[in-house]
Amino acid sequence: MTRFYSWYNALSSSPVATVMRLRRLPVSGQGLAEYALILALIAIVAIIALIFLGGQVSKILSNVGHSV
């Protein structure tokens, strides 16, 4: 529970102070690996979504651009 509050306090201020506080928080190697896996999964899902929906998004943005 204490670890949650330290993360919350680190994130609840200005961006520069947040980065400086986050650099001081202890993160184990396992935690870093988990964060890397989550980021990789999000990136893969975003790439797959763009592959399948890219044409439709392009048409929508084209229509918006032409109407402006």
Backbone as a ProteinNet text record, in pm:
[ID]
protein_1_A
[PRIMARY]
MTRFYSWYNALSSSPVATVMRLRRLPVSGQGLAEYALILALIAIVAIIALIFLGGQVSKILSNVGHSV
[TERTIARY]
82.2	0	86.4	195.1	284	343.1	371.2	428	329.5	199.1	98	98.7	102.5	99.9	224.2	338.7	458.4	445.7	387.1	363.3	262.2	154.6	51.9	110.4	188.1	248.9	346.4	417.3	512.1	440.9	321.1	248.6	159.1	142.4	43.3	104.2	212.2	270.8	313.4	398.9	441	516.8	518.3	585.4	733.6	804.6	947.9	969.8	892.6	904.5	863.8	763.9	719.7	831.5	899.1	1008.9	1120.2	1152.8	1259.9	1221.9	1097.5	1055	1048.3	999.9	990.1	1127.7	1227.8	1362.6	1416.3	1365.3	1412.7	1334.8	1217.9	1139	1204.8	1207.5	1268.7	1179.5	1236.7	1164.1	1253	1198.9	1278.1	1292.6	1385.2	1403.2	1279.4	1208.4	1085.2	980.1	970.1	872.8	901.3	1028.8	1064.6	1031.1	1054.9	1022.3	871.8	793.8	648.1	601.1	657.5	620.2	659.2	774.9	818.1	724.2	679.6	586.1	451.8	405.2	277.5	288.9	398.7	417.7	428.7	497.2	508.1	371.7	291.9	157.8	70.5	77.5	0	44.5	175.4	226.9	180.6	183.5	139.1	-8.6	-90	-233.6	-258.6	-184.4	-202.3	-163	-54.1	-10.6	-112.9	-163.7	-264.6	-391.6	-431.4	-550.5	-530	-411.4	-384.9	-382.3	-332.2	-329.1	-471.2	-558.1	-693.8	-786.5	-765.6	-856.2	-794.6	-672.5	-602.9	-675.2	-728.2	-799.4	-923.8	-998.8	-1121.8	-1089.7	-986.3	-947.4	-899.3	-825.9	-777.4	-893.5	-996.4	-1113.5	-1185.5	-1201.7	-1271	-1194.5	-1062.8	-982.7	-980.3	-983.6	-989.6	-1120.7	-1230.2	-1361.1	-1364.2	-1308.1	-1303.6	-1218.7	-1106.3	-1018.9	-1085.2	-1158.5	-1225.5	-1342.9	-1408.1	-1522	-1476.5	-1353	-1301.4	-1250.6
-119.4	0	125.6	121.9	237	265.7	159.7	177.5	250.9	219	288.1	437.1	473	614.1	686.5	620.2	686	710.3	616.2	637.4	749.4	750.1	852.9	990.3	1002.1	1130.4	1175.3	1081.2	1117.4	1169	1118.4	1157.2	1279.1	1326.4	1430.7	1570.3	1596.8	1730.4	1768	1866.6	1912.7	1803.2	1809.2	1703.9	1687.6	1797.5	1787.7	1721.8	1764.9	1705.1	1558.7	1526.4	1387.5	1299.3	1343.9	1265.4	1247.9	1353.1	1343.4	1248.4	1251.6	1161	1017.1	995.6	859	796	875.4	821.2	772.2	827	785.8	669.3	635.3	525.1	392.1	300.2	170	85.4	34.5	-53.7	-174.6	-290.9	-411.8	-446.2	-536.1	-580.6	-647.6	-721.3	-787.2	-683.4	-577.1	-471.6	-403.6	-378.3	-316.2	-408	-536.7	-632.2	-636.1	-629.3	-629.5	-504.2	-388.9	-265.8	-273	-329.6	-343.2	-435.3	-544.1	-634.5	-567.1	-489.8	-419.3	-318.4	-242	-144.8	-214	-327.4	-401.8	-452.3	-501.2	-549.9	-436.3	-320.6	-205.6	-164.5	-164.8	-128.6	-227.7	-356.6	-458.5	-442.2	-418.9	-400.3	-275.7	-167.9	-45.7	-67.5	-140	-167	-252.4	-356.4	-442.9	-363	-276.8	-194.9	-102.1	-43.3	45	-32.2	-154.8	-234.8	-263.3	-303.8	-341.3	-222.2	-115.3	-0.6	120.4	108.2	222.1	281.8	197.6	247.9	325.3	274.7	342.4	475	475.9	600	701.9	655.7	745.2	808.2	729.1	782.2	886	857.4	950.3	1081.7	1072.4	1194.2	1270.7	1198.4	1263	1338.7	1276.7	1344.1	1468.3	1457.7	1574.2	1683.9	1647	1746.9	1815.4	1740.2	1799	1887.7	1856	1937.7	2067.1	2072.3	2194.9	2283.2
0	0	0	71.7	75.8	-60.4	-136.5	-269.6	-360.7	-348.9	-429.3	-398.7	-272.2	-236.7	-286.2	-286.9	-337.2	-487.7	-563.4	-707	-727.4	-648.6	-662.5	-632.8	-527	-493	-599.8	-660	-764.4	-888.4	-916.3	-1036.9	-1019.2	-896	-870.9	-862.3	-933.6	-932.9	-1074.4	-1086.3	-1218.8	-1294.2	-1428	-1506.2	-1474.3	-1454.9	-1425.8	-1290.1	-1191.1	-1058.6	-1061.4	-1144.1	-1155.9	-1208.5	-1313.2	-1370.2	-1268	-1197.7	-1098.8	-985.1	-940.9	-834.2	-881.9	-1003.7	-1055.8	-1072.2	-1102.5	-1116.9	-983.5	-872.5	-740.3	-682.8	-739.3	-685.7	-720.7	-625.4	-654.2	-744.1	-852.7	-943.2	-965.5	-938.7	-955.5	-1102.4	-1132.7	-1269.9	-1324	-1237.5	-1279.8	-1315.6	-1238.7	-1267.4	-1399.6	-1426.9	-1554.5	-1670.9	-1653.3	-1760	-1783.6	-1677.6	-1693.1	-1766.4	-1731.6	-1800.7	-1948.1	-1977.1	-2115.9	-2192.8	-2130.6	-2197.4	-2222.8	-2127.1	-2145	-2259.2	-2262.1	-2370.2	-2505.7	-2510.4	-2636.2	-2681.5	-2589	-2622.6	-2675.9	-2612.3	-2658.4	-2798.6	-2822.7	-2954.4	-3060.3	-3029.3	-3124.8	-3156.5	-3054.7	-3076.7	-3161.7	-3135.9	-3214.5	-3360	-3382.8	-3520.3	-3593.8	-3526.9	-3589.3	-3619.8	-3527.5	-3550.5	-3669.4	-3682	-3796.1	-3926.9	-3924.1	-4046.7	-4094.7	-4002.1	-4041.9	-4060.5	-3986.4	-3992.7	-4062.2	-4110.5	-4170.5	-4289.2	-4377.3	-4494.6	-4457.3	-4361.6	-4318.9	-4251	-4167.2	-4099.6	-4201.8	-4302.4	-4406.8	-4482.6	-4514.8	-4585.3	-4500.2	-4373.2	-4283.4	-4272.9	-4256	-4245.1	-4376.8	-4487.3	-4618.3	-4634.5	-4595.7	-4603.2	-4515.2	-4397.3	-4306.6	-4368.1	-4426.5	-4489.2	-4607.3	-4687.4	-4803.8	-4762.6	-4653.2	-4609	-4542.2	-4500	-4437.5	-4545.5
[MASK]
++++++++++++++++++++++++++++++++++++++++++++++++++++++++++++++++++++

